[in-house]
Amino acid sequence: MMNFFKNFRKDEDGAVTVDWVVLTAAVVGLAVAAYSSIQTGASDLTSRTNTYMDRQNPGSFR
């Protein structure tokens, strides 16, 4: 049984998989944060553009 634990501790198979899972989770987290920031900015810009367009009176330029 002790040999099993010694071999298990020395075995590095699967360590690369764990690294990739952690890196992928970090990339996904950064993408979610960036998307949230972009969405907030785009919503604000859309709202301001809508307000500006509502204030325009095309008939006054005749």
N, CA, C and O atoms as CSV, one atom per row, in Angstrom:
chain,resi,resn,atom,element,x,y,z
A,1,MET,N,N,0.818,-1.188,0.000
A,1,MET,CA,C,0.000,0.000,0.000
A,1,MET,C,C,0.870,1.263,0.000
A,1,MET,O,O,0.512,2.256,-0.634
A,2,MET,N,N,1.981,1.236,0.688
A,2,MET,CA,C,2.880,2.383,0.734
A,2,MET,C,C,3.480,2.655,-0.646
A,2,MET,O,O,3.683,3.806,-1.032
A,3,ASN,N,N,3.762,1.570,-1.387
A,3,ASN,CA,C,4.287,1.746,-2.745
A,3,ASN,C,C,3.267,2.457,-3.637
A,3,ASN,O,O,3.632,3.273,-4.484
A,4,PHE,N,N,2.004,2.144,-3.440
A,4,PHE,CA,C,0.948,2.796,-4.208
A,4,PHE,C,C,0.972,4.310,-3.964
A,4,PHE,O,O,0.903,5.086,-4.917
A,5,PHE,N,N,1.069,4.731,-2.717
A,5,PHE,CA,C,1.078,6.150,-2.390
A,5,PHE,C,C,2.349,6.840,-2.888
A,5,PHE,O,O,2.294,7.982,-3.343
A,6,LYS,N,N,3.471,6.167,-2.805
A,6,LYS,CA,C,4.715,6.743,-3.308
A,6,LYS,C,C,4.643,6.939,-4.820
A,6,LYS,O,O,5.033,7.985,-5.339
A,7,ASN,N,N,4.147,5.936,-5.512
A,7,ASN,CA,C,4.009,6.045,-6.965
A,7,ASN,C,C,2.981,7.105,-7.349
A,7,ASN,O,O,3.173,7.850,-8.310
A,8,PHE,N,N,1.904,7.164,-6.601
A,8,PHE,CA,C,0.857,8.145,-6.874
A,8,PHE,C,C,1.400,9.569,-6.711
A,8,PHE,O,O,1.090,10.450,-7.513
A,9,ARG,N,N,2.191,9.786,-5.694
A,9,ARG,CA,C,2.756,11.097,-5.426
A,9,ARG,C,C,3.751,11.501,-6.515
A,9,ARG,O,O,3.821,12.676,-6.875
A,10,LYS,N,N,4.510,10.561,-7.037
A,10,LYS,CA,C,5.510,10.852,-8.063
A,10,LYS,C,C,4.903,10.973,-9.460
A,10,LYS,O,O,5.492,11.597,-10.342
A,11,ASP,N,N,3.736,10.382,-9.659
A,11,ASP,CA,C,3.100,10.379,-10.975
A,11,ASP,C,C,2.591,11.780,-11.304
A,11,ASP,O,O,1.839,12.368,-10.527
A,12,GLU,N,N,2.999,12.313,-12.451
A,12,GLU,CA,C,2.598,13.657,-12.843
A,12,GLU,C,C,1.579,13.652,-13.987
A,12,GLU,O,O,1.273,14.709,-14.540
A,13,ASP,N,N,1.058,12.493,-14.345
A,13,ASP,CA,C,0.034,12.453,-15.379
A,13,ASP,C,C,-1.194,13.204,-14.886
A,13,ASP,O,O,-1.641,13.018,-13.754
A,14,GLY,N,N,-1.719,14.035,-15.733
A,14,GLY,CA,C,-2.897,14.813,-15.375
A,14,GLY,C,C,-2.559,16.203,-14.858
A,14,GLY,O,O,-3.453,17.043,-14.760
A,15,ALA,N,N,-1.309,16.474,-14.526
A,15,ALA,CA,C,-0.933,17.794,-14.029
A,15,ALA,C,C,-1.119,18.854,-15.111
A,15,ALA,O,O,-1.513,19.982,-14.815
A,16,VAL,N,N,-0.840,18.500,-16.347
A,16,VAL,CA,C,-1.025,19.439,-17.454
A,16,VAL,C,C,-2.509,19.734,-17.629
A,16,VAL,O,O,-2.883,20.870,-17.925
A,17,THR,N,N,-3.339,18.748,-17.455
A,17,THR,CA,C,-4.778,18.949,-17.562
A,17,THR,C,C,-5.256,19.938,-16.515
A,17,THR,O,O,-6.065,20.815,-16.820
A,18,VAL,N,N,-4.780,19.816,-15.312
A,18,VAL,CA,C,-5.163,20.750,-14.245
A,18,VAL,C,C,-4.708,22.161,-14.604
A,18,VAL,O,O,-5.454,23.119,-14.403
A,19,ASP,N,N,-3.501,22.297,-15.130
A,19,ASP,CA,C,-3.012,23.607,-15.557
A,19,ASP,C,C,-3.920,24.217,-16.619
A,19,ASP,O,O,-4.260,25.398,-16.547
A,20,TRP,N,N,-4.308,23.418,-17.598
A,20,TRP,CA,C,-5.175,23.931,-18.657
A,20,TRP,C,C,-6.549,24.308,-18.126
A,20,TRP,O,O,-7.132,25.296,-18.574
A,21,VAL,N,N,-7.064,23.558,-17.200
A,21,VAL,CA,C,-8.373,23.883,-16.618
A,21,VAL,C,C,-8.297,25.221,-15.887
A,21,VAL,O,O,-9.191,26.056,-16.027
A,22,VAL,N,N,-7.248,25.426,-15.117
A,22,VAL,CA,C,-7.090,26.680,-14.385
A,22,VAL,C,C,-6.912,27.845,-15.351
A,22,VAL,O,O,-7.536,28.891,-15.175
A,23,LEU,N,N,-6.074,27.679,-16.361
A,23,LEU,CA,C,-5.871,28.745,-17.339
A,23,LEU,C,C,-7.153,29.062,-18.115
A,23,LEU,O,O,-7.461,30.227,-18.362
A,24,THR,N,N,-7.891,28.030,-18.492
A,24,THR,CA,C,-9.144,28.237,-19.208
A,24,THR,C,C,-10.153,28.973,-18.337
A,24,THR,O,O,-10.855,29.863,-18.818
A,25,ALA,N,N,-10.232,28.611,-17.068
A,25,ALA,CA,C,-11.139,29.303,-16.151
A,25,ALA,C,C,-10.750,30.777,-16.000
A,25,ALA,O,O,-11.619,31.644,-15.911
A,26,ALA,N,N,-9.466,31.052,-15.972
A,26,ALA,CA,C,-9.010,32.444,-15.872
A,26,ALA,C,C,-9.378,33.229,-17.129
A,26,ALA,O,O,-9.818,34.375,-17.035
A,27,VAL,N,N,-9.204,32.633,-18.283
A,27,VAL,CA,C,-9.546,33.304,-19.533
A,27,VAL,C,C,-11.052,33.561,-19.609
A,27,VAL,O,O,-11.480,34.636,-20.029
A,28,VAL,N,N,-11.840,32.589,-19.211
A,28,VAL,CA,C,-13.298,32.766,-19.216
A,28,VAL,C,C,-13.695,33.878,-18.244
A,28,VAL,O,O,-14.557,34.700,-18.557
A,29,GLY,N,N,-13.073,33.904,-17.077
A,29,GLY,CA,C,-13.368,34.963,-16.107
A,29,GLY,C,C,-13.026,36.337,-16.641
A,29,GLY,O,O,-13.790,37.283,-16.448
A,30,LEU,N,N,-11.884,36.466,-17.314
A,30,LEU,CA,C,-11.516,37.750,-17.907
A,30,LEU,C,C,-12.473,38.142,-19.030
A,30,LEU,O,O,-12.805,39.318,-19.182
A,31,ALA,N,N,-12.911,37.172,-19.806
A,31,ALA,CA,C,-13.853,37.461,-20.889
A,31,ALA,C,C,-15.188,37.946,-20.335
A,31,ALA,O,O,-15.787,38.868,-20.889
A,32,VAL,N,N,-15.655,37.343,-19.261
A,32,VAL,CA,C,-16.913,37.773,-18.641
A,32,VAL,C,C,-16.774,39.190,-18.099
A,32,VAL,O,O,-17.687,40.001,-18.254
A,33,ALA,N,N,-15.655,39.495,-17.470
A,33,ALA,CA,C,-15.426,40.842,-16.949
A,33,ALA,C,C,-15.370,41.867,-18.081
A,33,ALA,O,O,-15.940,42.952,-17.965
A,34,ALA,N,N,-14.691,41.531,-19.162
A,34,ALA,CA,C,-14.603,42.447,-20.301
A,34,ALA,C,C,-15.969,42.641,-20.947
A,34,ALA,O,O,-16.326,43.761,-21.311
A,35,TYR,N,N,-16.724,41.582,-21.091
A,35,TYR,CA,C,-18.062,41.676,-21.680
A,35,TYR,C,C,-18.957,42.570,-20.841
A,35,TYR,O,O,-19.709,43.382,-21.380
A,36,SER,N,N,-18.880,42.426,-19.545
A,36,SER,CA,C,-19.694,43.250,-18.649
A,36,SER,C,C,-19.337,44.722,-18.799
A,36,SER,O,O,-20.220,45.578,-18.849
A,37,SER,N,N,-18.057,45.012,-18.868
A,37,SER,CA,C,-17.616,46.394,-19.029
A,37,SER,C,C,-18.051,46.969,-20.371
A,37,SER,O,O,-18.517,48.106,-20.436
A,38,ILE,N,N,-17.906,46.207,-21.423
A,38,ILE,CA,C,-18.291,46.668,-22.755
A,38,ILE,C,C,-19.798,46.855,-22.832
A,38,ILE,O,O,-20.267,47.828,-23.422
A,39,GLN,N,N,-20.560,45.944,-22.249
A,39,GLN,CA,C,-22.016,46.040,-22.286
A,39,GLN,C,C,-22.488,47.301,-21.569
A,39,GLN,O,O,-23.389,47.984,-22.055
A,40,THR,N,N,-21.897,47.616,-20.431
A,40,THR,CA,C,-22.280,48.806,-19.685
A,40,THR,C,C,-21.989,50.065,-20.498
A,40,THR,O,O,-22.824,50.966,-20.581
A,41,GLY,N,N,-20.807,50.121,-21.094
A,41,GLY,CA,C,-20.447,51.281,-21.910
A,41,GLY,C,C,-21.328,51.420,-23.139
A,41,GLY,O,O,-21.721,52.531,-23.495
A,42,ALA,N,N,-21.642,50.317,-23.786
A,42,ALA,CA,C,-22.480,50.360,-24.981
A,42,ALA,C,C,-23.910,50.777,-24.630
A,42,ALA,O,O,-24.538,51.523,-25.381
A,43,SER,N,N,-24.419,50.307,-23.511
A,43,SER,CA,C,-25.768,50.694,-23.087
A,43,SER,C,C,-25.831,52.185,-22.786
A,43,SER,O,O,-26.805,52.855,-23.133
A,44,ASP,N,N,-24.790,52.703,-22.139
A,44,ASP,CA,C,-24.735,54.131,-21.838
A,44,ASP,C,C,-24.669,54.953,-23.123
A,44,ASP,O,O,-25.373,55.954,-23.256
A,45,LEU,N,N,-23.839,54.541,-24.056
A,45,LEU,CA,C,-23.721,55.251,-25.328
A,45,LEU,C,C,-25.037,55.212,-26.097
A,45,LEU,O,O,-25.440,56.222,-26.674
A,46,THR,N,N,-25.702,54.083,-26.115
A,46,THR,CA,C,-26.978,53.958,-26.807
A,46,THR,C,C,-28.021,54.881,-26.178
A,46,THR,O,O,-28.787,55.537,-26.885
A,47,SER,N,N,-28.046,54.928,-24.871
A,47,SER,CA,C,-28.993,55.791,-24.166
A,47,SER,C,C,-28.738,57.262,-24.485
A,47,SER,O,O,-29.677,58.015,-24.746
A,48,ARG,N,N,-27.474,57.671,-24.466
A,48,ARG,CA,C,-27.154,59.076,-24.777
A,48,ARG,C,C,-27.464,59.411,-26.230
A,48,ARG,O,O,-27.928,60.512,-26.527
A,49,THR,N,N,-27.213,58.480,-27.128
A,49,THR,CA,C,-27.530,58.705,-28.539
A,49,THR,C,C,-29.031,58.834,-28.732
A,49,THR,O,O,-29.492,59.685,-29.493
A,50,ASN,N,N,-29.789,57.999,-28.052
A,50,ASN,CA,C,-31.244,58.060,-28.141
A,50,ASN,C,C,-31.764,59.399,-27.617
A,50,ASN,O,O,-32.662,59.992,-28.215
A,51,THR,N,N,-31.214,59.868,-26.522
A,51,THR,CA,C,-31.620,61.164,-25.959
A,51,THR,C,C,-31.311,62.285,-26.938
A,51,THR,O,O,-32.141,63.169,-27.152
A,52,TYR,N,N,-30.133,62.255,-27.531
A,52,TYR,CA,C,-29.750,63.280,-28.505
A,52,TYR,C,C,-30.684,63.266,-29.709
A,52,TYR,O,O,-31.129,64.319,-30.166
A,53,MET,N,N,-30.980,62.080,-30.220
A,53,MET,CA,C,-31.839,61.983,-31.406
A,53,MET,C,C,-33.267,62.435,-31.095
A,53,MET,O,O,-33.928,63.026,-31.950
A,54,ASP,N,N,-33.743,62.163,-29.888
A,54,ASP,CA,C,-35.095,62.601,-29.512
A,54,ASP,C,C,-35.203,64.115,-29.458
A,54,ASP,O,O,-36.280,64.663,-29.694
A,55,ARG,N,N,-34.116,64.795,-29.154
A,55,ARG,CA,C,-34.139,66.254,-29.037
A,55,ARG,C,C,-34.043,66.966,-30.381
A,55,ARG,O,O,-34.253,68.177,-30.458
A,56,GLN,N,N,-33.734,66.238,-31.421
A,56,GLN,CA,C,-33.596,66.861,-32.741
A,56,GLN,C,C,-34.961,67.114,-33.354
A,56,GLN,O,O,-35.881,66.311,-33.198
A,57,ASN,N,N,-35.086,68.240,-34.054
A,57,ASN,CA,C,-36.328,68.591,-34.722
A,57,ASN,C,C,-36.009,68.792,-36.195
A,57,ASN,O,O,-35.575,69.877,-36.584
A,58,PRO,N,N,-36.211,67.781,-37.019
A,58,PRO,CA,C,-35.828,67.897,-38.435
A,58,PRO,C,C,-36.609,68.957,-39.188
A,58,PRO,O,O,-36.117,69.468,-40.193
A,59,GLY,N,N,-37.798,69.304,-38.747
A,59,GLY,CA,C,-38.618,70.283,-39.449
A,59,GLY,C,C,-38.116,71.707,-39.277
A,59,GLY,O,O,-38.545,72.583,-40.029
A,60,SER,N,N,-37.244,71.979,-38.342
A,60,SER,CA,C,-36.788,73.344,-38.090
A,60,SER,C,C,-35.694,73.795,-39.047
A,60,SER,O,O,-35.271,74.948,-38.971
A,61,PHE,N,N,-35.219,72.940,-39.939
A,61,PHE,CA,C,-34.123,73.292,-40.838
A,61,PHE,C,C,-34.631,73.801,-42.192
A,61,PHE,O,O,-33.819,74.010,-43.093
A,62,ARG,N,N,-35.908,74.004,-42.366
A,62,ARG,CA,C,-36.443,74.433,-43.669
A,62,ARG,C,C,-36.252,75.885,-43.895
A,62,ARG,O,O,-36.645,76.405,-44.940
